[in-house]
Amino acid sequence: MSVTETAPPTDLPYPHNPRRTSGRAVLVVGMHRSGTSALSRVLNLLGCFLPEGLVQGDVFNERGYWEVQAIADLNERILNGFGQDWYAWEALPADVLASPVYDVLGDHAERLTATLFGGQSLILLKDPRISRLLPVWENLLTKGGFEPHVVCAVRSPAEVAASLLRRNGANPSVSQLVWLRYMLDAERDSRHLPRSFQTYSGLLADWRACVARLSAQMGFEFPARSARVEVDIDAFLTGGLRHHVEATDSSAAAPVYSDWVRSAYAILLKWAEQGEDASDHAALDELRNAFDAATQTFARPIFEQAKHGHSLYLQLEEARSIGAKLEQAELLLSQRTQELGEAIEKRDELDAACRQNAEDAAARNQQAADYDERVQDLLAKLAASDAVASDLESKIASQAGLLQARVAQAEKVAAEKGELSDQLREMHGRLAASEASLNEKSVLLGEVQRLLKHA
């Protein structure tokens, strides 16, 4: 797991008011692989502030862990100070706050808390290790002006063990002991605080009902709930989050301590579904005392055996990984060989295509040369035609000049003919007049002759 170097998304619906110096702190506790990440993201979307420096998601938790790396590192350092780590199941000292370990890390823890959460009114702390260090964080948050509220995620110890086997190669029997330690510590150290127990399966099945019970049990409503936020939560809690489901609790077939695991799980599951019953506290205390007594005798040998077994598991996983890599390399080599053969075939096809293209280009070049020759011949013929046309134009121009002269002469003759026609008409007029006069005179002469004849 690695740390993000950027701030959380700017659209997260949490309040920001740097002038506030007190508020509520919601601590999400429970064993690793119990759904604490999914529960934390839901609470974050509903308005609980998370600072930057979040642990990034990975193949085991692709949608994120929603916890601060600096807090997880601090918790691991505290556990290391007591000779333990996140996978230990031995009891811690009765008063962690009075231990030399806390003397060394206490100031740093207070500064870290102030830096991460100062000025916020509703904050969220999530790291499964807090289950074992609740007195530490209650003290830190109270000093910082926050009222602690605890939400405990409950999941079948068999499912948790299966998930840890997949992620860490952890021995399932030891994982159930670690589950028991986390849950018993978280339950005992949060009895005096406002708290709620929620199952991972219930969260995935109906988160709205879980949030309603949680709000009622802790005494406040979440400020950022809206239709948009509900859509975001629905999208976040879609299928694929839960990889291990046990129809029954397989711890029934485990050694004697399975009675402790089954009894604790039965009580916590009942609380998550029906509400906490204070009459169960005595049974849990009795169970815890028996577990603590056995731990003093068997914890270290079992831990060393589990550590050795885990080492062998890691070696086996490494061998399997190497074998898988070899198989992958062989497959890759086969693929590369096939790709090389296909590439050679493709090259041959390209060579043949290139040769064909070269032949086609030569043919096209010959066609172009033939076209050039024809064009030159046509250009020569065009030049000869231009000469003939020029000569014709010259002759036409000469004939046009002669025609113009003849037209002028014809126009002149026509003009002269017009004058003669006028004179001829005039003469005809005179002749007609003479004829008329002559006719009159002939009539008179005939009349004179008639008169002379009768005289």
NUBAMAR-784273 format. One record per residue (C-alpha): residue number from 1; residue in three letters; x, y, z. Coordinates in steps of 0.25 Angstrom, whole numbers. Example, Ala and Ser with C-alpha at 12.3 -4.5 7.8 and 13.67 -1.06 7.14 Angstrom:
    i   aa     px     py     pz
    1  ALA     49    -18     31
    2  SER     55     -4     29
END
This chain:
    i   aa     px     py     pz
    1  MET      0      0      0
    2  SER      5     14     -3
    3  VAL      1     28      0
    4  THR     -6     38     -9
    5  GLU      1     51    -11
    6  THR    -11     59    -14
    7  ALA    -23     64     -6
    8  PRO    -36     56     -6
    9  PRO    -45     59    -18
   10  THR    -51     74    -16
   11  ASP    -65     69    -18
   12  LEU    -65     61     -5
   13  PRO    -77     66      3
   14  TYR    -70     69     16
   15  PRO    -71     82     23
   16  HIS    -58     91     25
   17  ASN    -58    101     36
   18  PRO    -44    105     41
   19  ARG    -50    114     52
   20  ARG    -56    102     59
   21  THR    -48     96     71
   22  SER    -57     84     75
   23  GLY    -66     74     69
   24  ARG    -69     59     67
   25  ALA    -59     48     63
   26  VAL    -64     35     57
   27  LEU    -54     24     58
   28  VAL    -56     12     49
   29  VAL    -51      0     56
   30  GLY    -51    -15     53
   31  MET    -42    -26     48
   32  HIS    -34    -24     35
   33  ARG    -42    -29     23
   34  SER    -56    -27     30
   35  GLY    -61    -16     21
   36  THR    -56     -4     29
   37  SER    -51      2     16
   38  ALA    -65      2     10
   39  LEU    -71      7     23
   40  SER    -62     18     24
   41  ARG    -64     23      9
   42  VAL    -79     23     12
   43  LEU    -77     31     24
   44  ASN    -68     40     17
   45  LEU    -78     43      6
   46  LEU    -88     46     17
   47  GLY    -80     57     22
   48  CYS    -68     52     31
   49  PHE    -55     59     28
   50  LEU    -43     51     23
   51  PRO    -30     59     21
   52  GLU    -20     57     10
   53  GLY     -9     46     10
   54  LEU    -19     34      8
   55  VAL    -14     20      5
   56  GLN    -16     17     -9
   57  GLY    -25      5    -14
   58  ASP    -18     -7    -19
   59  VAL    -22    -21    -25
   60  PHE    -27    -25    -12
   61  ASN    -35    -12    -10
   62  GLU    -37     -6    -23
   63  ARG    -47      5    -18
   64  GLY    -37     10     -7
   65  TYR    -35      8      7
   66  TRP    -40     22     12
   67  GLU    -30     23     23
   68  VAL    -18     32     26
   69  GLN     -4     26     24
   70  ALA      2     34     35
   71  ILE     -8     29     45
   72  ALA     -6     15     40
   73  ASP      9     17     42
   74  LEU      8     23     56
   75  ASN     -1     11     60
   76  GLU      9      1     55
   77  ARG     20      8     62
   78  ILE     13      8     75
   79  LEU     10     -7     73
   80  ASN     24    -10     70
   81  GLY     28     -3     83
   82  PHE     21    -14     90
   83  GLY     28    -25     81
   84  GLN     15    -27     73
   85  ASP     10    -23     59
   86  TRP     -3    -23     52
   87  TYR     -4    -38     52
   88  ALA     -1    -40     66
   89  TRP    -12    -46     76
   90  GLU     -5    -44     89
   91  ALA    -11    -34     99
   92  LEU     -5    -21    101
   93  PRO     -1    -15    115
   94  ALA    -13    -11    123
   95  ASP     -9      4    123
   96  VAL     -3      7    109
   97  LEU     -4     22    112
   98  ALA      6     20    124
   99  SER     16     12    116
  100  PRO     30     17    112
  101  VAL     25     14     97
  102  TYR     14     25     98
  103  ASP     24     34    106
  104  VAL     33     34     93
  105  LEU     21     35     83
  106  GLY     11     43     90
  107  ASP     15     57     86
  108  HIS     17     53     72
  109  ALA      3     47     72
  110  GLU     -3     60     78
  111  ARG      4     68     67
  112  LEU     -1     59     56
  113  THR    -15     59     61
  114  ALA    -15     74     61
  115  THR     -9     75     48
  116  LEU    -18     66     41
  117  PHE    -31     70     47
  118  GLY    -30     83     54
  119  GLY    -42     92     51
  120  GLN    -51     82     46
  121  SER    -65     79     52
  122  LEU    -67     64     48
  123  ILE    -55     55     45
  124  LEU    -53     41     41
  125  LEU    -42     32     46
  126  LYS    -40     18     40
  127  ASP    -29      8     42
  128  PRO    -32     -6     47
  129  ARG    -21     -4     57
  130  ILE    -29      6     65
  131  SER    -37     -6     70
  132  ARG    -25     -9     79
  133  LEU    -21      5     82
  134  LEU    -35     11     85
  135  PRO    -30     17     99
  136  VAL    -19     24     91
  137  TRP    -28     31     81
  138  GLU    -39     34     91
  139  ASN    -28     42     99
  140  LEU    -23     49     86
  141  LEU    -36     53     81
  142  THR    -42     57     94
  143  LYS    -29     66     96
  144  GLY    -32     72     82
  145  GLY    -46     75     86
  146  PHE    -53     64     79
  147  GLU    -64     55     85
  148  PRO    -61     40     80
  149  HIS    -72     31     74
  150  VAL    -68     17     70
  151  VAL    -74      9     58
  152  CYS    -69     -6     59
  153  ALA    -69    -14     46
  154  VAL    -73    -28     48
  155  ARG    -70    -39     38
  156  SER    -70    -54     39
  157  PRO    -56    -58     44
  158  ALA    -56    -69     33
  159  GLU    -57    -59     22
  160  VAL    -47    -50     28
  161  ALA    -37    -62     29
  162  ALA    -40    -66     15
  163  SER    -37    -51     10
  164  LEU    -24    -50     18
  165  LEU    -20    -64     12
  166  ARG    -22    -58     -2
  167  ARG    -15    -44      2
  168  ASN     -4    -48     12
  169  GLY     -3    -63     11
  170  ALA     -7    -63     26
  171  ASN    -10    -76     33
  172  PRO    -26    -76     34
  173  SER    -25    -82     49
  174  VAL    -16    -71     53
  175  SER    -24    -61     46
  176  GLN    -37    -64     54
  177  LEU    -29    -62     67
  178  VAL    -24    -49     62
  179  TRP    -39    -46     58
  180  LEU    -43    -49     73
  181  ARG    -32    -40     79
  182  TYR    -37    -28     70
  183  MET    -51    -30     73
  184  LEU    -50    -32     88
  185  ASP    -41    -21     90
  186  ALA    -50    -11     81
  187  GLU    -62    -16     89
  188  ARG    -56    -14    103
  189  ASP    -50     -1    101
  190  SER    -62      5     94
  191  ARG    -73      1    104
  192  HIS    -73     15    110
  193  LEU    -74     22     97
  194  PRO    -85     25     87
  195  ARG    -84     13     77
  196  SER    -91      4     67
  197  PHE    -88    -10     61
  198  GLN    -90    -12     46
  199  THR    -88    -24     38
  200  TYR    -81    -23     24
  201  SER    -92    -32     18
  202  GLY   -102    -22     23
  203  LEU    -95    -10     18
  204  LEU    -95    -16      4
  205  ALA   -109    -21      4
  206  ASP   -116     -8     10
  207  TRP   -106      3     14
  208  ARG   -118     13     16
  209  ALA   -123      4     28
  210  CYS   -109      3     33
  211  VAL   -107     18     33
  212  ALA   -121     20     40
  213  ARG   -117     10     51
  214  LEU   -103     16     53
  215  SER   -109     30     54
  216  ALA   -119     26     64
  217  GLN   -109     19     72
  218  MET    -99     30     72
  219  GLY   -108     41     74
  220  PHE   -106     50     62
  221  GLU   -109     51     47
  222  PHE    -99     52     36
  223  PRO    -99     66     30
  224  ALA    -96     64     15
  225  ARG   -107     54     12
  226  SER   -114     57     -1
  227  ALA   -120     50    -14
  228  ARG   -106     52    -21
  229  VAL    -98     46     -9
  230  GLU   -108     34     -9
  231  VAL   -105     32    -24
  232  ASP    -90     33    -21
  233  ILE    -91     23    -10
  234  ASP   -100     13    -18
  235  ALA    -89     14    -29
  236  PHE    -78     11    -19
  237  LEU    -84     -1    -13
  238  THR    -87     -8    -26
  239  GLY    -83    -23    -28
  240  GLY    -69    -27    -27
  241  LEU    -66    -22    -13
  242  ARG    -68    -35     -6
  243  HIS    -59    -47    -11
  244  HIS    -61    -57      0
  245  VAL    -74    -62      5
  246  GLU    -76    -73     15
  247  ALA    -89    -80     16
  248  THR    -86    -85     30
  249  ASP    -75    -82     40
  250  SER    -63    -91     36
  251  SER    -57    -89     50
  252  ALA    -66   -100     55
  253  ALA    -55   -110     50
  254  ALA    -44   -102     56
  255  PRO    -37   -105     69
  256  VAL    -42   -102     83
  257  TYR    -41    -87     82
  258  SER    -52    -88     71
  259  ASP    -62    -88     83
  260  TRP    -57    -74     87
  261  VAL    -58    -69     72
  262  ARG    -71    -74     70
  263  SER    -77    -69     83
  264  ALA    -71    -55     81
  265  TYR    -76    -54     66
  266  ALA    -90    -59     70
  267  ILE    -91    -48     80
  268  LEU    -86    -37     71
  269  LEU    -94    -41     60
  270  LYS   -106    -41     69
  271  TRP   -103    -27     73
  272  ALA   -101    -22     59
  273  GLU   -115    -28     55
  274  GLN   -123    -25     67
  275  GLY   -115    -15     75
  276  GLU   -106    -16     87
  277  ASP   -110    -24     99
  278  ALA   -102    -21    112
  279  SER   -105    -34    118
  280  ASP    -95    -40    108
  281  HIS    -84    -32    114
  282  ALA    -81    -42    125
  283  ALA    -80    -54    114
  284  LEU    -70    -45    106
  285  ASP    -62    -42    118
  286  GLU    -61    -57    122
  287  LEU    -57    -60    108
  288  ARG    -47    -50    108
  289  ASN    -41    -54    122
  290  ALA    -39    -68    117
  291  PHE    -33    -64    104
  292  ASP    -23    -55    111
  293  ALA    -19    -66    120
  294  ALA    -17    -75    108
  295  THR    -10    -64    101
  296  GLN      1    -63    111
  297  THR      4    -78    109
  298  PHE      2    -81     95
  299  ALA      3    -67     87
  300  ARG     18    -67     85
  301  PRO     20    -81     80
  302  ILE      8    -80     71
  303  PHE     13    -67     66
  304  GLU     27    -73     63
  305  GLN     20    -85     56
  306  ALA     11    -76     48
  307  LYS     23    -67     45
  308  HIS     31    -79     40
  309  GLY     18    -84     32
  310  HIS     17    -71     26
  311  SER     31    -71     22
  312  LEU     29    -84     15
  313  TYR     16    -79      9
  314  LEU     24    -67      3
  315  GLN     34    -76     -2
  316  LEU     24    -85     -9
  317  GLU     17    -73    -14
  318  GLU     30    -68    -20
  319  ALA     32    -81    -27
  320  ARG     18    -81    -32
  321  SER     21    -67    -37
  322  ILE     34    -71    -44
  323  GLY     27    -82    -50
  324  ALA     15    -73    -55
  325  LYS     26    -63    -60
  326  LEU     33    -75    -68
  327  GLU     19    -79    -74
  328  GLN     16    -65    -77
  329  ALA     30    -64    -83
  330  GLU     28    -76    -92
  331  LEU     15    -72    -96
  332  LEU     21    -58   -100
  333  LEU     32    -65   -107
  334  SER     22    -74   -115
  335  GLN     14    -61   -118
  336  ARG     26    -54   -122
  337  THR     30    -65   -131
  338  GLN     17    -66   -138
  339  GLU     17    -51   -139
  340  LEU     31    -52   -146
  341  GLY     26    -62   -156
  342  GLU     14    -54   -159
  343  ALA     23    -42   -161
  344  ILE     32    -50   -170
  345  GLU     20    -54   -178
  346  LYS     15    -39   -178
  347  ARG     29    -35   -183
  348  ASP     29    -45   -194
  349  GLU     15    -40   -198
  350  LEU     20    -26   -198
  351  ASP     33    -29   -206
  352  ALA     23    -36   -217
  353  ALA     14    -23   -216
  354  CYS     27    -14   -218
  355  ARG     31    -22   -230
  356  GLN     17    -22   -236
  357  ASN     17     -7   -233
  358  ALA     30     -5   -240
  359  GLU     25    -12   -252
  360  ASP     13     -4   -252
  361  ALA     21      8   -251
  362  ALA     30      4   -263
  363  ALA     17      2   -271
  364  ARG     11     15   -267
  365  ASN     24     22   -271
  366  GLN     24     16   -285
  367  GLN      9     20   -286
  368  ALA     14     34   -282
  369  ALA     25     34   -292
  370  ASP     15     30   -303
  371  TYR      5     41   -299
  372  ASP     17     51   -300
  373  GLU     20     47   -314
  374  ARG      6     48   -318
  375  VAL      5     61   -311
  376  GLN     17     66   -319
  377  ASP     11     61   -332
  378  LEU     -2     68   -329
  379  LEU      6     81   -325
  380  ALA     13     81   -339
  381  LYS      0     79   -346
  382  LEU     -6     90   -338
  383  ALA      5     99   -342
  384  ALA      3     96   -357
  385  SER    -12     98   -355
  386  ASP     -8    112   -349
  387  ALA      0    115   -362
  388  VAL    -11    111   -371
  389  ALA    -21    119   -363
  390  SER    -12    131   -363
  391  ASP    -11    131   -378
  392  LEU    -26    129   -379
  393  GLU    -28    141   -370
  394  SER    -19    149   -379
  395  LYS    -26    145   -391
  396  ILE    -40    148   -384
  397  ALA    -35    162   -380
  398  SER    -31    164   -395
  399  GLN    -44    160   -400
  400  ALA    -51    168   -390
  401  GLY    -44    180   -395
  402  LEU    -48    177   -409
  403  LEU    -62    174   -405
  404  GLN    -63    188   -397
  405  ALA    -58    195   -410
  406  ARG    -69    188   -418
  407  VAL    -79    191   -408
  408  ALA    -75    206   -409
  409  GLN    -76    205   -424
  410  ALA    -89    198   -424
  411  GLU    -94    209   -414
  412  LYS    -90    220   -423
  413  VAL    -96    213   -435
  414  ALA   -109    211   -427
  415  ALA   -108    226   -424
  416  GLU   -106    230   -438
  417  LYS   -117    220   -443
  418  GLY   -127    227   -433
  419  GLU   -124    241   -439
  420  LEU   -126    235   -453
  421  SER   -139    229   -448
  422  ASP   -144    242   -443
  423  GLN   -141    249   -456
  424  LEU   -148    238   -464
  425  ARG   -160    239   -456
  426  GLU   -160    254   -458
  427  MET   -158    252   -473
  428  HIS   -170    242   -473
  429  GLY   -178    252   -466
  430  ARG   -175    263   -476
  431  LEU   -178    253   -487
  432  ALA   -191    249   -481
  433  ALA   -194    264   -480
  434  SER   -190    266   -495
  435  GLU   -199    254   -499
  436  ALA   -210    260   -492
  437  SER   -208    273   -498
  438  LEU   -207    266   -512
  439  ASN   -220    259   -510
  440  GLU   -227    271   -506
  441  LYS   -221    278   -519
  442  SER   -225    266   -527
  443  VAL   -240    267   -522
  444  LEU   -240    282   -525
  445  LEU   -234    279   -539
  446  GLY   -245    268   -541
  447  GLU   -255    278   -536
  448  VAL   -250    289   -546
  449  GLN   -250    279   -557
  450  ARG   -264    275   -554
  451  LEU   -268    289   -554
  452  LEU   -261    292   -567
  453  LYS   -267    280   -573
  454  HIS   -281    285   -570
  455  ALA   -278    299   -573
END
